Amino acid sequence: MKQIKQIQSHLTVSGTLWDPFAVGKIIGFCSASDIGDLSHGYRLFVCLQYRTTFIWNTMIRGFAEKNEPIKAFALYKQMLRSDFLPNNYTFSFILRACADTSCLFLGLICHAQVIRLGWESYDFVLNGLLHLYATCNCMDPARKLFDMSVNRGVISWTSLINGYAKSGQISIARQMFDKMPEKNAVSWSAMINGYVQVELFKEALEHFNFMQLCGFRPNHAGIVGALTACAFLGALDQGRWIHAYVDRNGIELDIILGTAIIDMYAKCGCIETACSVFDSMPNRDVFAYTSLISGLANHDQSASAIELFMRMQLEGVVPNEVTFICVLNACSRMGLVDQGLRIFKSMSEIYGIEPGVQHYGCLVDLLGRAGMLEAAKKVVREMPIEPDNYVLGALLNACRVHGDVDLGKETVESLVERSLDHEGVHVLLSNIYASTEQWNGVEKVRRGMEDNEVRKVPGCSLIEVDGVICEFVSGERTNVLMEEIVLLLFGIDKHLKSLCFFDDGNEVATEGGSLLDCQ
């Protein structure tokens, strides 16, 4: 900017500053360049006595691209009042601002003006309209525009695919993707992230691999989507390969990509590697800190999680709602009641964040684990929002741990009143009775589950073999290798039973029974 200001001073002295071409170049640099100063460009724009449509468009574009859509709208309105007619470039910028705010009403007004002035058939105006409607989940008008279009480029196809994917219509998005006459890395990434959004993580990784087989190099968005899928599937080998790909190709480890890698390693059990990636990031924001705090807490390193939370505050990074959930969980697991209460109070008193239902659930869990059931019950009774199954479930689990049958029954009744009594609630109440050897209560709960046809959802496990994710559901016998699996389980079970004895010959009792019982 120093050189630009020198040029501006020279033009001022020579009396040519107000030449539309010269001043347009200066405003364009201030508005579009990464090292430009948008506010300086706007001050120069305000001083102009004579403005051209190009200069109006340049300023509107600057505000739209610098994530200041409200200012872009205000300038567009001022442009109309100054008797300047918008052109196709104006609409491409203002439609982007509409999409960024997800303001369908303003978008419809702009669309009407586009039609009235005859700019609807221009490619980048059409693409702006498609992007707007897709962002606002209005896929019917988006599809009509697409079908009416004569020149459907890769951007038009990708906008529509992205819209269907974001609205959860992933099958239609895939049909559109398969029909695309020409694809690029952006369209492939739109499908990958679409699968991730609807939690089809296995399909997301398959699409990521197929993308490379088709000769396309993954871009930033595709890599982040694939890493997210690896995190949820526990696909460590695939995640490591993607991380190596990032290093090998010299891709910048920005905040978004770095956070995705941290999250992947943390959820795949490699918390030390996650910490190493975190330390290597040049810049870290609240999401990077929160991801690692969550990972440390989930790996029974709650002390490190709380220490990182303190470091985060010292470095001036402001925690968000999710950060507090993670650090309160860490306090709960370590039994740090006083520190947890202080952190809970700091949410509203220091950071102006009103606690949500999950924060109250963490507080109830904190007090419940410490045996302070009356205090936990008081929190549930006095909390300003309606408790959900997360809050009441934390209280019920505390009743199980400390054998408080009466409070457990009262909590289950509250869950039933709110229609939140899923199968796990009844199993937990049965376990509370069992922990206090009230077998009549156990039988009553189990009989009630049978009468109401309440069945516990079978558990499942995932394992990665040679980069392929395999899922096993409890009770399933459809696997083609079932006979070999049963024989191997029998051998493992027999070996474990030979080890599960104390020195005095008494067998170790386990809740799950033998491995073969869990088939």
GIKA-V310740 format. One line per field, one symbol per residue. ss: DSSP state (~ for helix, > for strand, _ for the rest). psi: psi as a letter, one per 40 degrees, with the letter a starting at -180 (. if undefined). burial: # if it has 16 or more other C-alpha atoms within 10 Angstrom, else .. Layout:
ss: ???
psi: ???
burial: ???
This chain:
ss: _~~~~~~~~~~~~~_____~~~~~~~~~~~~~_____~~~~~~~~~~_____~~~~~~~~~~~~~___~~~~~~~~~~~~~______~~~~~~~~~~~~~~__~~~~~~~~~~~~~~_____~~~~~~~~~~~~~___~~~~~~~~~~_____~~~~~~~~~~~~~___~~~~~~~~~~_____~~~~~~~~~~~~~___~~~~~~~~~~~~~______~~~~~~~~~~~~~~__~~~~~~~~~~~~~______~~~~~~~~~~~~~___~~~~~~~~~~_____~~~~~~~~~~~~~___~~~~~~~~~~~~~______~~~~~~~~~~~~~~__~~~~~~~~~~~~~_______~~~~~~~~~~~~~___~~~~~~~~~~______~~~~~~~~~~~~~~__~~~~~~~~~~~~~_____~~~~~~~~~~~~~___~~~~~~~~~~~~~________>>>>>>__>>>>>>________~~~~~~~~~~~~~~~~~~_>_____>________~~~_
psi: dddddddddddddeeedehdddddddddddddideihdddddddddehdhiiddddddddddddeffgdddddddddddddefhhiadddddddddddddefgdddddddddddddefedehdddddddddddddefgdddddddddeidghidddddddddddddeegdddddddddehdhiadddddddddddddefgdddddddddddddeehhhadddddddddddddefgdddddddddddddefhhgaddddddddddddeeegdddddddddehdihaddddddddddddefffdddddddddddddeehhiadddddddddddddefgddddddddddddddefhhhadddddddddddddeegdddddddddeieihiadddddddddddddefgdddddddddddddefegidddddddddddddefgdddddddddddddefhihhiiiiiihhfehhhhhhhehfehdfddddddddddddddddeefiideehihhideaiddde.
burial: .......#..#.....##....##.#######...#.#..##.##..#..#..############..##.###.##..#......###################.###.##..#....###.#################..##.##..#..###################..##..#..#..#.#############..###.##.##..#....#.#.#####################.##..#......#.#.###############..##.##..#..#.#############..###.##.##..#......#.#################..#..##..#.....#.#.#################..##.##......##############.####.###.##.##....##...###########.....##..##..#....#..............#...................#...#....................##....
